[in-house]
Amino acid sequence: QSVLTQPPSVSGAPGQRVTISCTGGTSNIGAGYDVHWYQQVPGTAPKVLIYGNSNRPSGVPDRFSGSKSGTSASLAITGLQADDEGDYYCQSYDRSLSGSYVFGTGTKVTVL
Amino acid sequence: EVQVVQSGAEVTKPGESLKISCKGSGYRDSSYWVAWVRQMPGKGLEWMGVIYPGDSDTRYSPSFQGRVTISADKSSSKSLTTTYLQLSSLKASDTAMYYCATLLLYKYDTTGVPLYYFDYWGQGTLVTVSS
C-alpha cells in the first residue's frame, strides 16, 4: 500500500498539457524530501524523467517539468505526444518505518 | 557507458528458492548503491531494499524484511559489480517482474545527508511461481 497517491489515469489530445499530482504526507514529501518522477512505457523498465523535484536528466525533453509544494508534487507534460503514453510514478523517501524509498500509486497517461 | 543487465526469466514451483542477479558495468568506481524493485502483474512499483556493494551494507523495506536477501559480489574491478536478490519459500503471489536499479547521488541536504534517485535500471527479471 503506497503512501504517495496519484490519480489512476489522465488523458489529453496531442499537443495538449496534462498534469499528474502526487500527494504524500508529513513523513515524506511534507518532511522536505525531494520527489522524483519516472516514466514506464509498457513492456520496458522505468526511466527517470525528473529528479530533485524539478531537474531534468540529460536527454529528457523540456516538455516535462516538475514542481513541489507542501505535501504534494506535480508533473506537467506539455505538447503531449503519442509516445508519451505509459505509466508515470512519483517517488520520494519516507522517514517512518525505519526509513524507506516509496513510490506513488502510478498514473496511466493516454493520448487521445 | 553504464549498463545494468539482469539474469533471465525464471519459472519455479511454490516452496522453492531462487536467486536472480544484476550486473552493472561502466561505472567510474564502485561507490554506488543498488536497489531492487518489485512490480506485480498490472501493479505499481515497490521498493524492496538496497545494498552498497563496496561493503555490503544492506537496508530492507519493512514489507520485505525477512522474506528476501540481497547480497553482492566484491569484484576486483571497481567498474563492475554483481548484486543478487534471493527469494525464499516462494508463493504464487511472488510472481512478478523484479528490477534492479542503481541509485545516483545528486546532492547533500542541509544536514549533510546524501540524497539519491533511481538512475540506471536493469531490463527486469520475470519470476513465475506456479505448480
Boltz contact constraints between the chains, C-beta under 6 A:
constraints:
  - contact:
      token1: [A, 36]
      token2: [B, 117]
      max_distance: 6.0
  - contact:
      token1: [A, 45]
      token2: [B, 99]
      max_distance: 6.0
  - contact:
      token1: [A, 45]
      token2: [B, 121]
      max_distance: 6.0
  - contact:
      token1: [A, 45]
      token2: [B, 123]
      max_distance: 6.0
  - contact:
      token1: [A, 45]
      token2: [B, 124]
      max_distance: 6.0
  - contact:
      token1: [A, 46]
      token2: [B, 121]
      max_distance: 6.0
  - contact:
      token1: [A, 51]
      token2: [B, 106]
      max_distance: 6.0
  - contact:
      token1: [A, 51]
      token2: [B, 117]
      max_distance: 6.0
  - contact:
      token1: [A, 52]
      token2: [B, 106]
      max_distance: 6.0
  - contact:
      token1: [A, 89]
      token2: [B, 45]
      max_distance: 6.0
  - contact:
      token1: [A, 97]
      token2: [B, 62]
      max_distance: 6.0
  - contact:
      token1: [A, 100]
      token2: [B, 61]
      max_distance: 6.0
  - contact:
      token1: [A, 101]
      token2: [B, 47]
      max_distance: 6.0
  - contact:
      token1: [A, 103]
      token2: [B, 45]
      max_distance: 6.0
  - contact:
      token1: [A, 105]
      token2: [B, 44]
      max_distance: 6.0
  - contact:
      token1: [A, 106]
      token2: [B, 44]
      max_distance: 6.0
